[in-house]
Amino acid sequence: MRTVPSLAKAPEKLQLEIIEKEDGHDVFETKASGGILNIRGSSGTALCRGFYDFLKTNRLGMVSWDNKDIRWPAQLPDAAPRRIVSPFRNHYYFNVVTYGYTMPYWTWERWEKEIDWMALHGIDMPLALVATEGIAVRVWKQLGLTEKEIEEFYTGPAHLPWQRMGNIVNHDGPLPASWHKEQIALQHRILHRMKSLGMTPICPAFSGFVPRGILRLYPEAKLHRLGWGGWPQKNHAHFLSPEEPLFLKIGRLYMQEWQKEFGKNTYFLADSFNEMELPENKGGAEARNNMLSSLGEQIYRSISSTNPDAVWVMQGWMFGYQRNIWNADTLKALLSKVPDDKMLLLDLAADYNKTFWRNGMNWDVFKGFFNKPWVYSVVPNMGGKCAMTGVMDFYANGHLEALNSSSRGRLSGMGMAPEGIENNDVIYELVTDAAWRDRQEDVEQYLENYCRARYGNYPDSMKEAWNLFRRTAYSNLKDHPRFNWQMKPGTRGCSVNTSEDFLKGLSLFVNTRGLEHSPLFRQDAVEMTAHYLGIRMNEAILAALEALDEQDMENTKKCMEYFRKYALRADSLLEGHPTWRLSRWLSFARSHGTSPEEKNKYEQNARRLVTRWGLP
């Protein structure tokens, strides 16, 4: 009813019915007759997905983040029965760092919209990491750590994903007690809504990272200092050796406190070595594998200690990113003492394996993940960047390679782990639709259906624009796509597509006439124009650098005046976009805090992530 308010006035025109799953897989059926839409589904999410499928299939609209275009008719025309069974048991969503690049300061109002978006797109297994720290602080206090020792451990809210994975500590904090109280209350609402829709959220567990102050209480405890990304030593995390009895004690305490607050859950995430080297040891490969085996066992034991039904979930980004460390032997060791049915691996980045690294698919390299259930996933966004990128044909059909592979093992789900959302809508529609399909998709036909559902029409100019996009920006995957003005001063190259064909596609799209009534066309036209202006800014920087090489200061200044003009136009334009506004990002941050000082601190933290990211 929140999606189509007119249905709230005539609820009898929408009939919902719960049916059985098919071999454990969600299913939905839709049929329209006599002005009544009947949807049958095997869960709340399946019912919502069925409604959205009907909406798009009949070209009645589409839902984006904080925006939509719904053209619900006064009299619904008849539509033939349609039955869809998902080829996957689970439909996964989010990356740990989405909680930094997009979601750190979300309020319940924004979360409610996101959970609606998830349900409509058929997602039933989202990461739910809000209040991770609120529970951990209780554990640290039970152990006897001081407020100062706890404060030095944490980062500001926008950087918490990297603190959770042990990449950095002690940056842009501390976190006040009011933050923890607010986040715990928010997580209650999030989990309640997710579970009411039949979703199975993945919640946080203890991964092994501890405040350095633990040594005051346990001076003999063995800690490994882990660095990341060139950060100074004061920001390095301390990883508690899994051989220490304290590891299991802390893990159990965390699960007890979590369950005491939020009740029973099944899936729990713990990531210990994201983009980091393994702790040093002097015993060679055998000692390394023994340590990994012990770590896997201890994490699982801590998760299952208060809940024998609990399943350990782990992100698999490093399986493709760090093949120098992670191979069949090391992964097998990590998983060796975890029961097969109590583990779920997120094969995070199939798109990177196939179209960027080109280093083979993980399910082949890791022998079907050694009989552990796993989720096929893609990473359609890096670093929250908004530029158009990605291999469209792969996102539509890449999952079929996994489904048909002799190495598929216990493939149980499909999903996506974008580092930032609210961008590149067409890719997210492609991926979420693919998760409910086990046949080849004709991408050209898909784009026509997409545009007719999204905007209400598909003029020739738009068709030509999408053909150009498929041959340019959407024909390859760029890691962290950036213009030169988003890089270090003096950088001449960029990773954003700037070809003439791409520029022509942008112009054709923006100048399409007859769709101005569509809020989603206006949103996308703003994005396309911002891309165009970004490329012109890119060119102005290059021209200025060339003039500087010639010591032509007058022309250098003139080029930078053009850059400023384009930048200000882009800024002005984006104020009309529903999500791409700095003011919105800052308003989320300032909505928290119990004093002007706290609000200012949150704003500073939010600004830092989208500018310098790291040190002041």
C-alpha positions as CSV (number, residue, x, y, z in Angstrom):
1,M,0.0,0.0,0.0
2,R,3.0,2.3,0.6
3,T,4.0,1.6,-3.0
4,V,0.6,2.2,-4.6
5,P,-1.4,4.4,-2.2
6,S,-4.5,4.2,-4.4
7,L,-4.8,0.5,-3.5
8,A,-5.3,1.5,0.2
9,K,-8.6,3.0,-0.9
10,A,-9.7,-0.2,-2.6
11,P,-8.0,-3.1,-0.8
12,E,-10.5,-5.5,-2.2
13,K,-8.8,-5.1,-5.6
14,L,-5.7,-6.9,-4.3
15,Q,-6.0,-10.4,-3.0
16,L,-3.0,-12.1,-1.3
17,E,-2.6,-15.8,-0.5
18,I,0.3,-17.8,1.1
19,I,1.2,-21.0,-0.7
20,E,3.9,-23.7,-0.1
21,K,7.5,-23.3,-1.3
22,E,8.6,-25.6,-4.2
23,D,11.5,-27.8,-3.0
24,G,12.5,-25.1,-0.5
25,H,12.5,-22.3,-3.1
26,D,10.2,-19.3,-3.1
27,V,7.5,-19.1,-5.6
28,F,4.8,-16.6,-6.7
29,E,1.8,-16.6,-8.9
30,T,0.0,-13.6,-10.4
31,K,-3.3,-13.2,-12.2
32,A,-5.5,-10.2,-13.0
33,S,-9.2,-10.7,-13.7
34,G,-12.3,-8.5,-13.4
35,G,-10.2,-5.6,-12.1
36,I,-8.8,-7.7,-9.2
37,L,-5.1,-8.7,-8.9
38,N,-4.6,-12.0,-7.2
39,I,-1.1,-12.8,-5.9
40,R,-0.1,-16.1,-4.3
41,G,3.4,-16.4,-2.8
42,S,5.3,-18.7,-0.5
43,S,6.5,-15.9,1.8
44,G,5.9,-12.2,2.5
45,T,8.9,-11.4,0.3
46,A,7.6,-13.7,-2.5
47,L,4.2,-11.9,-2.4
48,C,6.0,-8.5,-2.7
49,R,8.2,-9.8,-5.5
50,G,5.1,-11.1,-7.3
51,F,3.5,-7.7,-7.1
52,Y,6.6,-5.9,-8.4
53,D,6.9,-8.5,-11.2
54,F,3.3,-7.8,-12.2
55,L,4.0,-4.1,-12.1
56,K,7.0,-4.3,-14.3
57,T,5.8,-7.0,-16.7
58,N,2.7,-5.0,-17.4
59,R,4.7,-1.7,-17.7
60,L,2.8,0.0,-14.9
61,G,5.8,1.5,-13.2
62,M,9.0,1.0,-11.3
63,V,10.4,1.8,-7.8
64,S,13.8,3.3,-7.2
65,W,15.5,4.6,-4.0
66,D,13.5,7.5,-2.6
67,N,11.6,7.8,-5.9
68,K,9.2,5.9,-8.1
69,D,6.9,6.2,-11.1
70,I,3.7,4.2,-10.7
71,R,0.9,4.4,-13.3
72,W,-1.7,2.3,-11.7
73,P,-4.9,2.3,-13.8
74,A,-8.4,3.1,-12.5
75,Q,-9.5,-0.2,-14.0
76,L,-6.9,-3.0,-14.0
77,P,-6.9,-4.9,-17.3
78,D,-6.9,-8.7,-17.3
79,A,-3.6,-10.4,-17.3
80,A,-2.8,-14.1,-17.9
81,P,-1.7,-16.2,-15.0
82,R,2.1,-16.2,-14.4
83,R,4.1,-18.5,-12.1
84,I,7.7,-18.0,-11.2
85,V,9.9,-20.3,-9.1
86,S,13.3,-18.9,-8.0
87,P,16.3,-21.1,-8.9
88,F,17.8,-20.0,-5.5
89,R,16.8,-20.6,-1.9
90,N,18.2,-17.3,-0.7
91,H,18.4,-13.8,-2.2
92,Y,21.2,-11.9,-0.5
93,Y,21.8,-8.1,-0.2
94,F,24.4,-5.6,1.1
95,N,28.1,-5.4,1.7
96,V,29.6,-4.6,5.1
97,V,30.8,-1.3,3.7
98,T,27.4,-0.3,2.4
99,Y,26.9,0.7,6.0
100,G,29.6,3.3,5.5
101,Y,29.3,4.6,2.0
102,T,25.5,4.9,2.0
103,M,23.8,3.9,5.3
104,P,25.8,5.0,8.4
105,Y,23.3,7.7,9.5
106,W,20.0,6.4,8.2
107,T,16.9,7.0,10.3
108,W,13.9,4.6,10.5
109,E,12.1,6.5,7.8
110,R,14.8,5.8,5.3
111,W,15.2,2.2,6.5
112,E,11.5,1.5,6.1
113,K,11.8,2.6,2.4
114,E,14.8,0.3,2.0
115,I,13.1,-2.7,3.4
116,D,10.2,-2.0,1.1
117,W,12.6,-1.8,-1.8
118,M,14.2,-5.2,-0.7
119,A,10.9,-6.9,-0.5
120,L,9.7,-5.7,-3.9
121,H,13.0,-6.8,-5.5
122,G,12.7,-10.2,-3.9
123,I,15.5,-10.0,-1.4
124,D,15.1,-12.2,1.7
125,M,18.6,-12.4,3.2
126,P,19.9,-8.9,4.0
127,L,22.9,-8.0,6.2
128,A,21.5,-6.3,9.4
129,L,24.5,-4.8,11.2
130,V,23.0,-1.8,13.0
131,A,24.0,-1.7,16.7
132,T,27.0,-4.0,16.3
133,E,28.9,-1.7,18.7
134,G,26.1,-1.2,21.2
135,I,26.2,-4.9,22.0
136,A,30.0,-5.1,22.0
137,V,30.3,-2.2,24.5
138,R,28.3,-4.2,27.0
139,V,30.8,-7.1,26.6
140,W,33.9,-4.9,27.0
141,K,32.4,-3.4,30.2
142,Q,31.6,-6.9,31.6
143,L,35.3,-7.8,31.0
144,G,36.4,-4.6,32.9
145,L,37.6,-2.3,30.2
146,T,37.5,1.4,31.0
147,E,35.5,4.0,29.0
148,K,38.8,5.4,27.6
149,E,39.9,2.0,26.4
150,I,36.6,1.4,24.7
151,E,36.5,4.9,23.2
152,E,39.9,4.4,21.6
153,F,38.8,1.3,19.9
154,Y,36.0,2.8,17.8
155,T,35.7,5.0,14.8
156,G,33.0,7.5,13.8
157,P,29.8,6.0,12.4
158,A,30.7,6.5,8.7
159,H,33.9,4.4,9.2
160,L,32.4,1.6,11.3
161,P,32.4,-1.0,8.5
162,W,36.2,-0.9,8.4
163,Q,36.4,-1.1,12.2
164,R,34.1,-4.1,12.2
165,M,36.4,-5.9,9.8
166,G,39.6,-4.9,11.6
167,N,40.9,-2.6,9.0
168,I,41.2,0.5,11.2
169,V,40.5,1.5,14.8
170,N,40.6,4.8,16.7
171,H,39.6,7.1,13.9
172,D,37.0,10.0,14.1
173,G,35.5,8.6,17.3
174,P,34.4,8.2,20.0
175,L,30.9,6.9,19.9
176,P,28.8,8.4,22.7
177,A,26.3,6.3,24.8
178,S,23.4,8.1,23.1
179,W,24.6,6.6,19.7
180,H,24.4,3.1,21.1
181,K,21.0,3.6,22.7
182,E,19.6,5.0,19.5
183,Q,21.1,2.3,17.2
184,I,19.8,-0.5,19.4
185,A,16.3,0.9,19.2
186,L,16.6,1.3,15.5
187,Q,17.8,-2.3,15.0
188,H,14.7,-3.6,16.9
189,R,12.5,-1.9,14.3
190,I,14.7,-3.1,11.4
191,L,14.7,-6.8,12.5
192,H,11.0,-6.7,13.3
193,R,10.1,-5.4,9.8
194,M,12.5,-7.8,8.0
195,K,11.2,-10.8,9.8
196,S,7.6,-9.8,9.4
197,L,8.2,-10.0,5.7
198,G,9.7,-13.5,5.9
199,M,13.3,-12.3,5.6
200,T,16.2,-14.1,7.3
201,P,18.6,-11.3,8.3
202,I,22.4,-11.9,8.8
203,C,23.4,-10.3,12.1
204,P,26.9,-9.6,13.6
205,A,29.1,-11.9,15.6
206,F,32.6,-11.6,17.2
207,S,35.4,-11.8,14.6
208,G,38.4,-11.6,16.9
209,F,39.2,-7.9,17.0
210,V,39.6,-6.4,20.5
211,P,40.5,-3.1,22.2
212,R,44.2,-2.9,23.0
213,G,43.3,-2.3,26.6
214,I,42.5,-6.0,26.9
215,L,46.2,-6.5,27.7
216,R,45.7,-4.6,31.0
217,L,43.2,-7.3,32.0
218,Y,44.9,-10.3,30.3
219,P,48.6,-9.4,30.0
220,E,49.5,-12.8,28.7
221,A,46.9,-12.8,25.9
222,K,48.4,-13.2,22.4
223,L,47.4,-10.4,20.1
224,H,48.3,-9.9,16.4
225,R,48.6,-6.3,15.2
226,L,47.1,-6.0,11.7
227,G,47.7,-3.1,9.4
228,W,45.7,-2.0,6.4
229,G,46.0,0.5,3.6
230,G,49.1,2.3,4.9
231,W,47.3,3.6,8.1
232,P,49.6,4.7,11.0
233,Q,50.2,2.2,13.9
234,K,47.8,4.0,16.2
235,N,45.0,2.9,13.8
236,H,46.0,-0.7,13.6
237,A,43.6,-3.3,14.9
238,H,44.5,-6.0,17.4
239,F,43.4,-9.5,16.6
240,L,43.1,-12.0,19.4
241,S,44.7,-15.3,18.7
242,P,42.0,-18.0,18.2
243,E,44.1,-20.4,20.4
244,E,43.4,-18.2,23.4
245,P,40.5,-19.3,25.7
246,L,39.6,-15.7,25.9
247,F,38.5,-15.8,22.2
248,L,35.7,-18.2,22.9
249,K,34.8,-16.4,26.1
250,I,34.3,-13.0,24.3
251,G,32.5,-14.7,21.4
252,R,30.0,-16.4,23.8
253,L,29.5,-13.2,25.7
254,Y,28.7,-11.3,22.5
255,M,26.2,-13.9,21.4
256,Q,24.5,-13.9,24.9
257,E,24.2,-10.2,24.9
258,W,22.9,-10.0,21.3
259,Q,20.3,-12.7,21.9
260,K,19.3,-11.2,25.2
261,E,18.5,-7.9,23.4
262,F,17.2,-9.0,20.0
263,G,16.1,-12.7,20.4
264,K,17.0,-15.7,18.4
265,N,18.5,-15.4,14.9
266,T,20.0,-18.0,12.6
267,Y,22.7,-16.3,10.4
268,F,25.7,-14.4,11.9
269,L,28.5,-12.7,10.1
270,A,32.1,-12.8,11.2
271,D,35.0,-11.6,8.9
272,S,38.5,-11.7,10.3
273,F,40.9,-11.1,7.4
274,N,39.3,-8.7,5.0
275,E,42.1,-7.3,2.7
276,M,44.8,-8.1,5.3
277,E,47.7,-10.4,5.6
278,L,47.4,-13.5,7.8
279,P,49.1,-13.2,11.3
280,E,52.8,-14.0,11.1
281,N,53.9,-17.5,12.3
282,K,57.2,-19.3,12.2
283,G,55.9,-22.8,11.4
284,G,55.3,-22.5,7.7
285,A,52.2,-23.7,5.9
286,E,51.3,-26.3,8.5
287,A,51.3,-23.9,11.4
288,R,49.4,-21.3,9.3
289,N,46.7,-23.9,8.4
290,N,46.5,-25.1,12.0
291,M,45.8,-21.4,13.1
292,L,43.1,-21.1,10.4
293,S,41.5,-24.3,11.4
294,S,41.5,-23.2,15.0
295,L,40.0,-19.8,14.1
296,G,37.2,-21.4,12.1
297,E,36.4,-23.7,14.9
298,Q,36.4,-21.0,17.6
299,I,34.2,-18.6,15.6
300,Y,31.7,-21.3,14.9
301,R,31.8,-22.5,18.6
302,S,31.2,-18.9,19.8
303,I,28.3,-18.4,17.5
304,S,26.6,-21.7,18.3
305,S,27.4,-21.7,22.0
306,T,24.0,-20.1,22.9
307,N,22.2,-21.2,19.7
308,P,22.9,-24.6,18.2
309,D,20.9,-23.6,15.1
310,A,23.2,-20.7,14.3
311,V,25.0,-20.5,11.0
312,W,28.4,-18.7,10.5
313,V,28.4,-16.4,7.4
314,M,31.6,-15.1,5.9
315,Q,32.2,-12.7,3.0
316,G,34.5,-14.1,0.3
317,W,35.9,-10.9,-1.2
318,M,39.5,-12.0,-0.4
319,F,39.0,-15.3,-2.2
320,G,39.5,-13.5,-5.5
321,Y,41.2,-10.4,-4.3
322,Q,44.1,-12.1,-2.4
323,R,44.8,-15.3,-4.3
324,N,48.4,-15.0,-3.0
325,I,47.0,-15.9,0.4
326,W,43.7,-17.7,-0.2
327,N,43.9,-20.9,-2.1
328,A,42.3,-24.3,-1.8
329,D,44.6,-25.3,1.1
330,T,44.0,-22.2,3.3
331,L,40.3,-22.0,2.7
332,K,39.9,-25.7,3.3
333,A,41.8,-25.3,6.6
334,L,39.6,-22.5,7.8
335,L,36.4,-24.5,7.1
336,S,37.7,-27.9,8.2
337,K,36.2,-27.9,11.7
338,V,32.9,-26.2,10.9
339,P,29.9,-28.5,10.2
340,D,28.9,-28.2,6.6
341,D,25.3,-27.1,7.4
342,K,26.5,-24.5,9.9
343,M,28.4,-22.4,7.4
344,L,27.4,-20.0,4.5
345,L,30.0,-18.5,2.2
346,L,29.3,-15.3,0.3
347,D,31.1,-15.6,-3.0
348,L,31.1,-11.9,-3.1
349,A,32.5,-10.7,-6.5
350,A,31.7,-13.0,-9.4
351,D,31.7,-10.0,-11.7
352,Y,35.2,-9.1,-10.7
353,N,36.4,-12.7,-11.2
354,K,34.9,-12.8,-14.7
355,T,35.2,-9.3,-16.1
356,F,37.9,-7.4,-14.1
357,W,40.5,-9.7,-12.5
358,R,39.8,-12.5,-15.1
359,N,41.3,-15.0,-12.7
360,G,38.7,-17.8,-12.8
361,M,35.6,-18.4,-10.9
362,N,35.9,-19.1,-7.2
363,W,33.6,-22.1,-7.3
364,D,36.1,-23.8,-9.6
365,V,39.3,-22.6,-7.8
366,F,37.9,-23.6,-4.4
367,K,36.4,-26.9,-5.5
368,G,32.8,-26.0,-4.9
369,F,33.7,-24.5,-1.5
370,F,34.3,-27.9,0.0
371,N,30.6,-28.9,0.5
372,K,29.7,-25.7,2.3
373,P,26.6,-23.9,1.1
374,W,27.4,-20.7,-0.7
375,V,25.8,-17.6,-2.3
376,Y,26.7,-16.4,-5.9
377,S,27.1,-12.6,-5.6
378,V,28.3,-9.6,-7.5
379,V,29.7,-6.2,-6.4
380,P,28.0,-3.7,-8.8
381,N,29.5,-0.7,-6.9
382,M,32.9,0.2,-5.4
383,G,33.4,3.0,-3.0
384,G,29.9,4.5,-3.4
385,K,30.9,5.9,-6.8
386,C,28.0,6.9,-9.0
387,A,29.6,6.6,-12.5
388,M,28.0,4.3,-15.0
389,T,30.0,1.0,-15.2
390,G,29.6,-2.8,-15.4
391,V,29.1,-5.4,-18.0
392,M,25.4,-5.4,-18.5
393,D,25.2,-8.7,-20.3
394,F,27.1,-10.4,-17.4
395,Y,24.8,-9.0,-14.8
396,A,21.8,-10.3,-16.8
397,N,23.1,-13.8,-17.4
398,G,26.4,-14.5,-15.4
399,H,24.5,-16.5,-12.7
400,L,23.7,-19.2,-15.3
401,E,27.3,-20.2,-15.4
402,A,27.2,-20.9,-11.7
403,L,23.9,-22.7,-11.9
404,N,25.1,-25.0,-14.7
405,S,28.7,-25.6,-13.4
406,S,29.9,-29.0,-12.5
407,S,31.7,-27.3,-9.6
408,R,28.6,-25.6,-8.2
409,G,28.6,-27.7,-5.1
410,R,25.9,-26.6,-2.7
411,L,25.0,-23.3,-4.4
412,S,22.1,-22.0,-2.4
413,G,21.6,-18.4,-3.1
414,M,22.2,-15.4,-5.3
415,G,22.7,-11.8,-4.4
416,M,24.6,-8.6,-4.6
417,A,27.0,-6.8,-2.3
418,P,27.3,-3.2,-3.6
419,E,29.6,-1.0,-1.5
420,G,27.3,1.9,-2.1
421,I,23.7,2.0,-3.4
422,E,21.3,4.7,-4.9
423,N,23.1,4.6,-8.2
424,N,23.1,2.7,-11.6
425,D,19.5,1.6,-11.1
426,V,19.4,-0.5,-14.3
427,I,22.2,-2.8,-12.9
428,Y,20.3,-3.5,-9.7
429,E,17.1,-4.2,-11.6
430,L,19.0,-6.6,-13.9
431,V,20.6,-8.5,-10.9
432,T,17.5,-8.8,-8.8
433,D,15.4,-10.0,-11.8
434,A,18.1,-12.5,-12.7
435,A,17.9,-14.1,-9.2
436,W,14.4,-15.2,-10.1
437,R,15.3,-16.6,-13.5
438,D,17.1,-19.7,-14.7
439,R,17.1,-19.0,-18.5
440,Q,19.1,-16.7,-20.8
441,E,17.9,-13.1,-21.0
442,D,17.9,-11.1,-24.2
443,V,19.4,-7.9,-22.9
444,E,18.1,-5.7,-25.8
445,Q,14.6,-6.9,-25.2
446,Y,15.1,-6.4,-21.4
447,L,16.1,-2.8,-21.9
448,E,12.9,-2.1,-23.9
449,N,10.8,-3.6,-21.1
450,Y,12.8,-1.8,-18.5
451,C,12.3,1.6,-20.2
452,R,8.6,1.1,-20.9
453,A,8.1,0.1,-17.2
454,R,10.3,2.8,-15.9
455,Y,9.3,5.8,-18.0
456,G,6.1,4.6,-19.8
457,N,7.7,4.6,-23.4
458,Y,10.7,3.7,-25.4
459,P,11.4,6.3,-28.1
460,D,13.9,5.7,-30.8
461,S,16.4,8.2,-29.3
462,M,16.3,6.4,-26.0
463,K,16.8,3.0,-27.8
464,E,19.9,4.4,-29.6
465,A,21.2,5.8,-26.3
466,W,21.0,2.5,-24.6
467,N,22.7,0.7,-27.5
468,L,25.6,3.2,-27.1
469,F,25.7,2.7,-23.4
470,R,25.9,-1.0,-23.8
471,R,28.9,-0.6,-26.2
472,T,30.7,1.9,-23.9
473,A,30.2,2.4,-20.2
474,Y,28.1,-0.7,-19.7
475,S,30.5,-3.0,-21.7
476,N,33.2,-3.2,-19.0
477,L,33.7,-3.0,-15.3
478,K,35.7,-0.2,-13.8
479,D,37.0,-0.5,-10.3
480,H,36.2,2.7,-8.4
481,P,35.2,4.7,-11.5
482,R,36.5,8.2,-11.0
483,F,37.1,11.4,-12.9
484,N,40.6,13.0,-12.7
485,W,39.2,15.7,-10.4
486,Q,38.3,13.0,-7.9
487,M,41.9,11.8,-7.8
488,K,45.2,13.2,-6.6
489,P,46.0,16.7,-7.9
490,G,47.8,16.5,-11.2
491,T,46.2,13.2,-12.3
492,R,45.6,13.2,-16.0
493,G,43.9,9.8,-16.5
494,C,40.5,8.7,-15.3
495,S,38.6,5.5,-15.0
496,V,35.2,6.9,-16.2
497,N,34.2,6.3,-19.8
498,T,34.7,9.5,-21.7
499,S,34.3,8.3,-25.3
500,E,32.5,10.2,-28.0
501,D,30.0,7.4,-28.3
502,F,29.2,7.6,-24.6
503,L,28.8,11.4,-24.8
504,K,26.5,10.9,-27.8
505,G,24.4,8.4,-25.7
506,L,24.1,10.9,-22.9
507,S,23.0,13.6,-25.2
508,L,20.4,11.4,-26.9
509,F,19.0,10.3,-23.6
510,V,18.7,13.7,-22.1
511,N,17.1,15.2,-25.2
512,T,14.5,12.5,-25.5
513,R,11.1,14.3,-25.6
514,G,7.7,13.2,-24.3
515,L,8.8,11.6,-21.0
516,E,9.1,14.7,-18.9
517,H,6.1,13.7,-16.9
518,S,8.0,10.7,-15.5
519,P,9.8,11.4,-12.2
520,L,12.2,8.5,-12.9
521,F,13.1,10.0,-16.4
522,R,13.7,13.3,-14.8
523,Q,15.9,11.7,-12.2
524,D,17.9,9.7,-14.8
525,A,18.2,12.8,-17.0
526,V,19.8,14.7,-14.1
527,E,22.2,11.8,-13.6
528,M,23.1,11.7,-17.3
529,T,23.7,15.4,-17.4
530,A,25.8,15.3,-14.3
531,H,27.9,12.6,-16.0
532,Y,28.2,14.9,-19.1
533,L,29.3,17.8,-17.0
534,G,31.8,15.6,-15.1
535,I,33.4,14.7,-18.4
536,R,33.7,18.3,-19.4
537,M,35.2,19.1,-15.9
538,N,37.7,16.2,-16.7
539,E,38.6,17.9,-20.0
540,A,39.1,21.3,-18.4
541,I,41.5,19.8,-15.9
542,L,43.5,18.1,-18.7
543,A,43.6,21.4,-20.7
544,A,44.8,23.3,-17.6
545,L,47.6,20.8,-17.0
546,E,48.7,21.0,-20.6
547,A,48.7,24.8,-20.3
548,L,50.6,24.6,-17.1
549,D,53.2,22.4,-18.8
550,E,53.7,25.3,-21.3
551,Q,53.8,27.8,-18.4
552,D,50.8,29.5,-19.9
553,M,49.3,30.8,-16.7
554,E,46.6,32.8,-18.4
555,N,45.2,29.8,-20.3
556,T,45.6,27.7,-17.1
557,K,43.4,30.1,-15.2
558,K,40.9,30.2,-18.1
559,C,40.6,26.4,-18.2
560,M,40.0,26.3,-14.4
561,E,37.3,28.9,-14.8
562,Y,35.5,26.5,-17.2
563,F,36.0,23.8,-14.6
564,R,34.4,25.9,-11.9
565,K,31.5,26.8,-14.2
566,Y,30.8,23.1,-15.0
567,A,31.1,22.1,-11.4
568,L,28.7,24.8,-10.2
569,R,26.2,23.8,-12.9
570,A,26.4,20.1,-11.8
571,D,26.0,21.2,-8.1
572,S,22.9,23.2,-9.0
573,L,21.5,20.4,-11.1
574,L,22.0,17.8,-8.5
575,E,20.0,19.8,-5.9
576,G,17.0,18.5,-7.9
577,H,18.0,14.8,-7.6
578,P,16.3,12.7,-4.8
579,T,19.5,11.2,-3.5
580,W,22.7,12.7,-5.0
581,R,22.8,15.7,-2.7
582,L,25.4,16.6,-0.1
583,S,22.6,18.4,1.9
584,R,20.7,15.1,2.2
585,W,23.9,13.2,3.3
586,L,24.6,15.9,6.0
587,S,21.0,16.1,7.1
588,F,21.1,12.3,7.9
589,A,24.2,12.9,10.0
590,R,22.8,15.8,11.9
591,S,19.6,14.0,12.6
592,H,21.6,12.2,15.3
593,G,23.3,13.6,18.4
594,T,21.9,15.0,21.6
595,S,23.8,18.3,21.5
596,P,25.1,20.8,18.9
597,E,28.6,19.4,19.5
598,E,27.6,15.9,18.8
599,K,25.7,16.9,15.6
600,N,28.7,18.9,14.4
601,K,31.0,15.9,15.1
602,Y,28.7,13.6,13.1
603,E,28.6,16.1,10.2
604,Q,32.4,16.3,10.2
605,N,32.6,12.5,10.1
606,A,30.1,12.3,7.2
607,R,31.9,15.0,5.2
608,R,35.3,13.3,5.7
609,L,34.1,10.0,4.2
610,V,33.0,11.6,1.0
611,T,36.1,13.8,0.6
612,R,39.4,12.9,2.3
613,W,38.0,9.5,3.6
614,G,40.8,9.1,6.0
615,L,43.0,11.3,8.1
616,P,42.0,15.0,8.7
